[in-house]
Amino acid sequence: MGKKSKVANYRANRAPGVERVHKLFGAGDWDPLGGYQGHRDQSYVKNVRPRSEGQKRLMEAIEKHNLVLAIGPAGTGKTYLAVTAAVEAFEKGKVERIILSRPAVEAGEKIGYLPGDLQDKMAPYLRPLYDALNDRMGIKRLKSCIESGEIEIAPIGYMRGRTLNNAYVVIDEAQNCTYGQIKMIVSRLGWNSTMIITGDPDQSDLLDGISGLRDMAAKLEKVEGIAVERLKEVDIVRHPLVAKMLEVI
């Protein structure tokens, strides 16, 4: 009788209903793209369609404008639709690279100094972007693009002094940016580039009055060629309880 594979042994020996849990850091067996070594490449999503009127308006705005601010509560698909648009433009050759960024702000708790290099330190903050990219491209293609520099994922501070030409730029969780940071970011937009800024002003992790997203959206909404799309609780596509909770908390 041949030897059982590792997967067969694992399935045979694990307790019913118990799934494997992987540590965030330890022994070098975790990375932001694979979860752990040997992780299978999941089937990526090929077609994305809007699931609400708000999402439909956002997708139309992204097609027509080079700068879009997607404002709305958690679960409305802001980040996912922005990453989807970026991947589609990249795959069609409309841009040469994708640049994704979000502020490294802790959500109400101090996690201290993280081990490793810049990528290791930023991985927990950027994991939602990795997840969305993985869902759209598949992990093998994603790793290849990151290694070649065609996809760049970096903290907000690394945007200063740059001109982002021929790129699709997604700035996520912008409610955790100051007004000065958002002003710096929008001024990075270069030729043949599109920028999408997403965030929820009601869920900022900054001190009161520091977040600049709400004020910036109000000012840019008046500028021709810039779209500000405001999604609402009705556009939430997570569990129905999410929308109900956000109405009362």
C-alpha positions as CSV (number, residue, x, y, z in Angstrom):
1,M,0.0,0.0,0.0
2,G,1.4,3.4,-1.0
3,K,2.1,6.1,1.6
4,K,-0.7,8.5,2.4
5,S,-0.2,12.0,1.3
6,K,0.2,14.8,3.9
7,V,-3.2,16.1,3.1
8,A,-4.8,12.7,3.6
9,N,-3.0,12.2,6.9
10,Y,-4.1,15.6,8.1
11,R,-7.7,15.0,7.1
12,A,-7.7,11.6,8.7
13,N,-6.3,12.8,12.0
14,R,-7.9,16.1,12.6
15,A,-10.8,16.4,15.0
16,P,-14.3,16.8,13.4
17,G,-15.2,20.4,12.9
18,V,-11.7,21.7,13.8
19,E,-10.0,23.8,11.1
20,R,-6.3,24.6,11.0
21,V,-5.3,27.9,12.6
22,H,-2.2,29.7,11.4
23,K,-0.2,32.2,13.4
24,L,0.4,35.7,12.0
25,F,4.1,35.6,12.8
26,G,6.4,32.6,13.5
27,A,8.9,30.3,11.9
28,G,8.6,32.1,8.6
29,D,5.6,30.0,7.5
30,W,3.2,32.9,6.9
31,D,3.2,35.6,4.2
32,P,0.5,38.1,3.3
33,L,-0.1,36.4,-0.1
34,G,-0.2,32.8,0.8
35,G,-1.3,32.5,4.4
36,Y,1.2,29.6,4.8
37,Q,3.5,27.7,2.6
38,G,1.8,25.3,0.2
39,H,-1.4,27.4,0.1
40,R,-3.3,26.5,-3.1
41,D,-4.1,29.1,-5.7
42,Q,-7.8,29.8,-5.4
43,S,-10.0,30.3,-8.4
44,Y,-10.2,34.0,-9.0
45,V,-13.4,35.9,-9.7
46,K,-13.7,36.8,-13.4
47,N,-16.8,38.9,-13.5
48,V,-18.0,41.5,-11.0
49,R,-21.4,43.1,-11.2
50,P,-23.0,45.7,-8.9
51,R,-25.4,44.5,-6.3
52,S,-27.0,47.8,-5.5
53,E,-27.8,51.1,-7.1
54,G,-25.0,52.8,-5.2
55,Q,-22.5,50.3,-6.4
56,K,-23.7,50.7,-9.9
57,R,-23.2,54.5,-9.7
58,L,-19.7,54.0,-8.3
59,M,-18.7,51.7,-11.1
60,E,-20.0,54.1,-13.7
61,A,-18.2,57.0,-12.0
62,I,-14.9,55.0,-12.0
63,E,-15.3,54.4,-15.8
64,K,-15.8,58.1,-16.5
65,H,-13.5,59.9,-14.1
66,N,-9.8,60.0,-13.3
67,L,-10.3,60.8,-9.7
68,V,-13.1,59.2,-7.7
69,L,-13.9,59.4,-3.9
70,A,-16.0,56.5,-2.7
71,I,-17.5,57.4,0.6
72,G,-19.7,55.1,2.6
73,P,-20.1,52.7,5.5
74,A,-18.3,49.4,6.0
75,G,-19.4,46.5,3.8
76,T,-20.5,48.6,0.8
77,G,-17.8,47.1,-1.5
78,K,-15.8,50.3,-1.9
79,T,-12.4,48.7,-1.7
80,Y,-13.3,45.6,-3.7
81,L,-14.8,47.6,-6.5
82,A,-11.8,49.9,-6.6
83,V,-9.4,47.0,-6.8
84,T,-11.5,45.3,-9.4
85,A,-11.4,48.4,-11.6
86,A,-7.6,48.6,-11.1
87,V,-7.1,45.0,-12.1
88,E,-9.3,45.2,-15.2
89,A,-7.5,48.3,-16.4
90,F,-4.1,46.7,-15.8
91,E,-5.1,43.4,-17.5
92,K,-6.4,45.3,-20.6
93,G,-3.1,47.3,-20.9
94,K,-4.7,50.7,-20.1
95,V,-2.1,51.3,-17.3
96,E,1.4,49.8,-16.7
97,R,1.1,49.4,-12.9
98,I,-1.2,49.3,-9.9
99,I,-0.4,51.2,-6.8
100,L,-2.3,50.4,-3.6
101,S,-1.9,52.3,-0.3
102,R,-3.6,52.8,3.0
103,P,-2.5,54.5,6.3
104,A,-0.9,52.3,8.9
105,V,-3.2,53.3,11.8
106,E,-4.1,50.9,14.6
107,A,-7.8,50.4,15.1
108,G,-8.1,51.5,18.7
109,E,-5.4,49.2,20.1
110,K,-1.6,49.3,20.4
111,I,0.1,46.3,18.9
112,G,3.7,47.6,19.4
113,Y,6.6,47.2,17.2
114,L,6.2,44.5,14.5
115,P,9.1,42.2,13.5
116,G,10.6,42.0,10.0
117,D,11.2,44.3,7.1
118,L,8.8,46.9,5.7
119,Q,6.6,44.3,4.0
120,D,6.4,42.3,7.2
121,K,5.5,45.3,9.3
122,M,2.9,46.6,6.8
123,A,1.3,43.2,6.0
124,P,-1.4,43.2,8.7
125,Y,-2.6,46.7,7.7
126,L,-2.6,45.8,4.0
127,R,-4.1,42.4,4.2
128,P,-7.6,43.5,2.9
129,L,-5.9,44.8,-0.3
130,Y,-4.0,41.5,-0.7
131,D,-7.3,39.6,-0.2
132,A,-9.1,41.7,-2.9
133,L,-6.2,41.3,-5.3
134,N,-6.0,37.6,-4.7
135,D,-9.7,37.2,-5.4
136,R,-9.4,39.0,-8.7
137,M,-6.1,37.7,-10.0
138,G,-5.2,34.5,-8.2
139,I,-2.2,34.2,-5.9
140,K,0.4,33.1,-8.5
141,R,-0.3,35.9,-10.9
142,L,-0.4,38.4,-7.9
143,K,3.0,37.2,-6.6
144,S,4.5,37.5,-10.0
145,C,3.2,41.1,-10.5
146,I,4.4,42.2,-7.1
147,E,7.9,40.7,-7.7
148,S,8.1,42.5,-11.1
149,G,7.0,45.8,-9.6
150,E,3.8,46.0,-11.7
151,I,1.8,46.0,-8.5
152,E,3.1,48.1,-5.6
153,I,1.5,48.1,-2.1
154,A,3.0,50.7,0.1
155,P,2.1,53.0,3.1
156,I,0.8,56.5,2.6
157,G,4.1,58.1,3.5
158,Y,5.8,56.5,0.5
159,M,3.6,58.6,-1.9
160,R,5.3,61.9,-1.0
161,G,7.5,63.4,-3.8
162,R,6.3,61.0,-6.5
163,T,4.4,61.6,-9.7
164,L,2.2,58.6,-10.5
165,N,2.1,58.3,-14.3
166,N,0.4,55.5,-16.2
167,A,-0.9,53.9,-13.1
168,Y,-4.1,52.9,-11.3
169,V,-3.9,54.2,-7.7
170,V,-6.2,53.0,-4.9
171,I,-6.0,54.8,-1.6
172,D,-8.0,52.7,1.0
173,E,-9.2,53.7,4.5
174,A,-8.7,57.3,3.7
175,Q,-10.7,58.3,6.8
176,N,-7.5,57.7,8.7
177,C,-5.6,60.3,6.7
178,T,-5.3,63.9,7.7
179,Y,-6.3,66.7,5.4
180,G,-2.7,67.4,4.6
181,Q,-2.1,63.7,3.7
182,I,-5.0,63.5,1.3
183,K,-4.0,66.8,-0.3
184,M,-0.5,65.3,-0.8
185,I,-2.0,62.1,-2.2
186,V,-4.4,63.7,-4.8
187,S,-1.5,65.9,-6.0
188,R,0.5,62.8,-7.0
189,L,-1.9,62.0,-9.9
190,G,0.0,61.9,-13.1
191,W,-0.6,61.5,-16.9
192,N,-2.8,58.5,-18.0
193,S,-3.6,57.7,-14.4
194,T,-6.7,57.0,-12.3
195,M,-7.0,57.4,-8.6
196,I,-9.8,56.0,-6.3
197,I,-9.9,57.1,-2.7
198,T,-12.2,55.1,-0.4
199,G,-13.2,55.6,3.2
200,D,-15.9,56.0,5.8
201,P,-15.6,59.3,7.7
202,D,-17.7,57.9,10.5
203,Q,-15.2,55.2,11.3
204,S,-11.9,57.1,11.7
205,D,-9.4,55.8,14.1
206,L,-7.9,59.3,14.5
207,L,-8.7,61.8,17.2
208,D,-11.8,63.9,16.6
209,G,-11.3,66.6,14.0
210,I,-8.1,65.2,12.6
211,S,-9.5,63.1,9.7
212,G,-9.5,65.1,6.5
213,L,-11.7,62.9,4.3
214,R,-15.0,64.6,4.9
215,D,-13.7,68.1,4.3
216,M,-11.7,67.0,1.2
217,A,-14.7,65.3,-0.3
218,A,-16.9,68.3,0.2
219,K,-14.3,70.5,-1.6
220,L,-13.5,68.2,-4.5
221,E,-17.2,67.5,-5.1
222,K,-17.4,70.9,-6.7
223,V,-14.5,70.3,-9.1
224,E,-15.5,69.3,-12.7
225,G,-14.0,65.9,-13.7
226,I,-13.9,64.6,-10.1
227,A,-16.7,62.3,-8.8
228,V,-17.7,61.8,-5.2
229,E,-19.9,58.8,-4.7
230,R,-21.7,58.4,-1.4
231,L,-22.8,54.9,-0.6
232,K,-25.4,54.2,2.1
233,E,-26.5,51.4,4.5
234,V,-28.8,50.1,1.7
235,D,-25.6,49.3,-0.3
236,I,-24.1,47.1,2.3
237,V,-23.5,43.6,0.9
238,R,-22.3,41.9,4.1
239,H,-24.6,40.1,6.6
240,P,-27.9,42.0,6.8
241,L,-27.3,42.6,10.5
242,V,-24.3,44.9,9.6
243,A,-26.6,47.5,8.0
244,K,-29.0,47.3,11.0
245,M,-26.2,47.7,13.5
246,L,-24.7,50.7,11.8
247,E,-28.0,52.5,12.0
248,V,-28.0,52.4,15.8
249,I,-24.3,52.4,16.8
